[in-house]
Amino acid sequence: MKNILIIDDDKSLRLLLKEKIEKQGYNIIEASNGKEGIDLYHKNNIDLIITDLIMPEKEGIETIIELRKENSNIKIIAISGGGYFNPEDYLEAAEGLGAIKTFMKPIKYDKLIDYINNLLKK
């Protein structure tokens, strides 16, 4: 079973993502910020990371940079609803720093699930 780490400070969104993705046969590990996410990444065999970009303690951009330095092959999907700027700006920065795909909130779950399935069930 493939392990997916979801990093988002919005607990309700994490639970919704967990529910939808687990139905596809994946194991979900949850973190509420980038610091916790990186700790869980080190303790688990992670096949994919889905990270929000705007979070307390360690934001998604910092998380992506740190994980990319450790493992240039890690698969990272960035999600964002924005912040002080347009979400497109954050998502574009995330792609430039190593996210393989981005999704704007509110997430179109069918597109996210299709992408995950194509990425991990090869």
DRENLOVO-997798 format. One record per residue (C-alpha): residue in one letter; residue number from 1; x, y, z. Coordinates in Angstrom, 3 decimals. Layout:
N
<atom r="A" k="NUM" xx="X" yy="Y" zz="Z"/>
...
//
This chain:
122
<atom r="M" k="1" xx="0.000" yy="0.000" zz="0.000"/>
<atom r="K" k="2" xx="1.336" yy="3.437" zz="-0.952"/>
<atom r="N" k="3" xx="1.746" yy="6.059" zz="1.772"/>
<atom r="I" k="4" xx="0.597" yy="9.624" zz="1.184"/>
<atom r="L" k="5" xx="1.498" yy="12.404" zz="3.616"/>
<atom r="I" k="6" xx="-1.037" yy="15.235" zz="3.765"/>
<atom r="I" k="7" xx="0.282" yy="18.466" zz="5.317"/>
<atom r="D" k="8" xx="-2.355" yy="21.136" zz="5.965"/>
<atom r="D" k="9" xx="-3.248" yy="23.252" zz="8.977"/>
<atom r="D" k="10" xx="-6.965" yy="22.979" zz="8.139"/>
<atom r="K" k="11" xx="-8.042" yy="19.829" zz="9.994"/>
<atom r="S" k="12" xx="-11.386" yy="19.568" zz="8.201"/>
<atom r="L" k="13" xx="-9.677" yy="19.692" zz="4.802"/>
<atom r="R" k="14" xx="-7.132" yy="17.073" zz="5.909"/>
<atom r="L" k="15" xx="-9.935" yy="14.761" zz="7.018"/>
<atom r="L" k="16" xx="-11.842" yy="15.276" zz="3.764"/>
<atom r="L" k="17" xx="-8.732" yy="14.594" zz="1.691"/>
<atom r="K" k="18" xx="-7.943" yy="11.548" zz="3.832"/>
<atom r="E" k="19" xx="-11.441" yy="10.140" zz="3.356"/>
<atom r="K" k="20" xx="-11.450" yy="10.635" zz="-0.419"/>
<atom r="I" k="21" xx="-7.916" yy="9.363" zz="-1.019"/>
<atom r="E" k="22" xx="-8.183" yy="6.346" zz="1.319"/>
<atom r="K" k="23" xx="-11.129" yy="5.108" zz="-0.763"/>
<atom r="Q" k="24" xx="-8.604" yy="4.672" zz="-3.579"/>
<atom r="G" k="25" xx="-6.548" yy="2.230" zz="-1.502"/>
<atom r="Y" k="26" xx="-3.840" yy="4.514" zz="-0.129"/>
<atom r="N" k="27" xx="-2.619" yy="4.873" zz="3.438"/>
<atom r="I" k="28" xx="-2.807" yy="8.461" zz="4.700"/>
<atom r="I" k="29" xx="-0.509" yy="10.096" zz="7.231"/>
<atom r="E" k="30" xx="-1.472" yy="13.578" zz="8.447"/>
<atom r="A" k="31" xx="0.498" yy="16.613" zz="9.607"/>
<atom r="S" k="32" xx="-0.765" yy="20.046" zz="10.618"/>
<atom r="N" k="33" xx="2.302" yy="22.022" zz="9.480"/>
<atom r="G" k="34" xx="5.559" yy="21.652" zz="7.577"/>
<atom r="K" k="35" xx="7.689" yy="20.977" zz="10.656"/>
<atom r="E" k="36" xx="5.476" yy="18.084" zz="11.719"/>
<atom r="G" k="37" xx="5.281" yy="16.908" zz="8.104"/>
<atom r="I" k="38" xx="9.048" yy="16.713" zz="7.714"/>
<atom r="D" k="39" xx="9.315" yy="14.771" zz="10.986"/>
<atom r="L" k="40" xx="6.702" yy="12.278" zz="9.746"/>
<atom r="Y" k="41" xx="8.447" yy="12.052" zz="6.366"/>
<atom r="H" k="42" xx="11.620" yy="10.935" zz="8.175"/>
<atom r="K" k="43" xx="9.730" yy="8.307" zz="10.198"/>
<atom r="N" k="44" xx="7.698" yy="6.782" zz="7.361"/>
<atom r="N" k="45" xx="8.182" yy="5.473" zz="3.860"/>
<atom r="I" k="46" xx="6.317" yy="8.216" zz="1.958"/>
<atom r="D" k="47" xx="5.407" yy="7.826" zz="-1.713"/>
<atom r="L" k="48" xx="3.703" yy="11.210" zz="-2.164"/>
<atom r="I" k="49" xx="3.355" yy="14.448" zz="-0.216"/>
<atom r="I" k="50" xx="0.396" yy="16.795" zz="-0.582"/>
<atom r="T" k="51" xx="1.156" yy="20.090" zz="1.130"/>
<atom r="D" k="52" xx="-0.675" yy="23.320" zz="1.694"/>
<atom r="L" k="53" xx="1.457" yy="26.402" zz="1.161"/>
<atom r="I" k="54" xx="0.213" yy="28.800" zz="3.853"/>
<atom r="M" k="55" xx="0.633" yy="27.275" zz="7.333"/>
<atom r="P" k="56" xx="2.006" yy="28.196" zz="10.761"/>
<atom r="E" k="57" xx="5.450" yy="27.070" zz="12.001"/>
<atom r="K" k="58" xx="6.788" yy="26.011" zz="8.592"/>
<atom r="E" k="59" xx="5.029" yy="27.016" zz="5.395"/>
<atom r="G" k="60" xx="4.692" yy="24.787" zz="2.364"/>
<atom r="I" k="61" xx="7.318" yy="26.582" zz="0.300"/>
<atom r="E" k="62" xx="9.910" yy="26.070" zz="3.057"/>
<atom r="T" k="63" xx="8.790" yy="22.455" zz="3.372"/>
<atom r="I" k="64" xx="9.162" yy="21.823" zz="-0.362"/>
<atom r="I" k="65" xx="12.651" yy="23.364" zz="-0.403"/>
<atom r="E" k="66" xx="13.810" yy="21.290" zz="2.577"/>
<atom r="L" k="67" xx="12.372" yy="18.027" zz="1.242"/>
<atom r="R" k="68" xx="13.810" yy="18.637" zz="-2.242"/>
<atom r="K" k="69" xx="17.281" yy="19.131" zz="-0.744"/>
<atom r="E" k="70" xx="16.979" yy="15.770" zz="1.027"/>
<atom r="N" k="71" xx="15.390" yy="13.822" zz="-1.817"/>
<atom r="S" k="72" xx="15.293" yy="15.201" zz="-5.336"/>
<atom r="N" k="73" xx="12.930" yy="12.404" zz="-6.402"/>
<atom r="I" k="74" xx="10.180" yy="12.901" zz="-3.807"/>
<atom r="K" k="75" xx="6.782" yy="13.500" zz="-5.360"/>
<atom r="I" k="76" xx="5.144" yy="16.675" zz="-4.003"/>
<atom r="I" k="77" xx="1.752" yy="18.162" zz="-4.851"/>
<atom r="A" k="78" xx="1.127" yy="21.715" zz="-3.622"/>
<atom r="I" k="79" xx="-2.334" yy="23.055" zz="-2.766"/>
<atom r="S" k="80" xx="-3.289" yy="26.609" zz="-1.863"/>
<atom r="G" k="81" xx="-6.181" yy="28.978" zz="-1.520"/>
<atom r="G" k="82" xx="-3.862" yy="31.957" zz="-1.398"/>
<atom r="G" k="83" xx="-3.036" yy="34.285" zz="1.413"/>
<atom r="Y" k="84" xx="-2.006" yy="37.882" zz="1.033"/>
<atom r="F" k="85" xx="-1.495" yy="37.351" zz="-2.690"/>
<atom r="N" k="86" xx="-3.231" yy="35.405" zz="-5.440"/>
<atom r="P" k="87" xx="-3.101" yy="31.633" zz="-4.995"/>
<atom r="E" k="88" xx="-1.667" yy="31.370" zz="-8.512"/>
<atom r="D" k="89" xx="1.468" yy="33.216" zz="-7.342"/>
<atom r="Y" k="90" xx="2.057" yy="30.759" zz="-4.494"/>
<atom r="L" k="91" xx="1.358" yy="27.752" zz="-6.702"/>
<atom r="E" k="92" xx="3.675" yy="29.019" zz="-9.439"/>
<atom r="A" k="93" xx="6.450" yy="29.489" zz="-6.858"/>
<atom r="A" k="94" xx="5.831" yy="25.969" zz="-5.537"/>
<atom r="E" k="95" xx="6.190" yy="24.501" zz="-9.025"/>
<atom r="G" k="96" xx="9.397" yy="26.453" zz="-9.553"/>
<atom r="L" k="97" xx="10.790" yy="25.000" zz="-6.327"/>
<atom r="G" k="98" xx="9.907" yy="21.386" zz="-6.998"/>
<atom r="A" k="99" xx="6.192" yy="20.611" zz="-6.718"/>
<atom r="I" k="100" xx="5.285" yy="18.277" zz="-9.577"/>
<atom r="K" k="101" xx="1.667" yy="19.451" zz="-9.657"/>
<atom r="T" k="102" xx="-0.447" yy="22.161" zz="-8.047"/>
<atom r="F" k="103" xx="-4.136" yy="22.460" zz="-7.224"/>
<atom r="M" k="104" xx="-5.979" yy="25.607" zz="-6.216"/>
<atom r="K" k="105" xx="-8.472" yy="25.499" zz="-3.361"/>
<atom r="P" k="106" xx="-11.302" yy="24.728" zz="-3.441"/>
<atom r="I" k="107" xx="-9.883" yy="21.492" zz="-4.788"/>
<atom r="K" k="108" xx="-11.554" yy="19.585" zz="-7.589"/>
<atom r="Y" k="109" xx="-11.252" yy="16.209" zz="-5.875"/>
<atom r="D" k="110" xx="-11.918" yy="14.102" zz="-8.965"/>
<atom r="K" k="111" xx="-8.975" yy="15.750" zz="-10.761"/>
<atom r="L" k="112" xx="-6.719" yy="15.329" zz="-7.721"/>
<atom r="I" k="113" xx="-7.667" yy="11.653" zz="-7.351"/>
<atom r="D" k="114" xx="-7.113" yy="11.005" zz="-11.071"/>
<atom r="Y" k="115" xx="-3.695" yy="12.636" zz="-10.879"/>
<atom r="I" k="116" xx="-2.702" yy="10.630" zz="-7.785"/>
<atom r="N" k="117" xx="-3.873" yy="7.366" zz="-9.346"/>
<atom r="N" k="118" xx="-1.958" yy="8.048" zz="-12.572"/>
<atom r="L" k="119" xx="1.133" yy="9.027" zz="-10.603"/>
<atom r="L" k="120" xx="1.232" yy="6.147" zz="-8.113"/>
<atom r="K" k="121" xx="-0.480" yy="3.222" zz="-9.839"/>
<atom r="K" k="122" xx="1.918" yy="2.847" zz="-12.733"/>
//
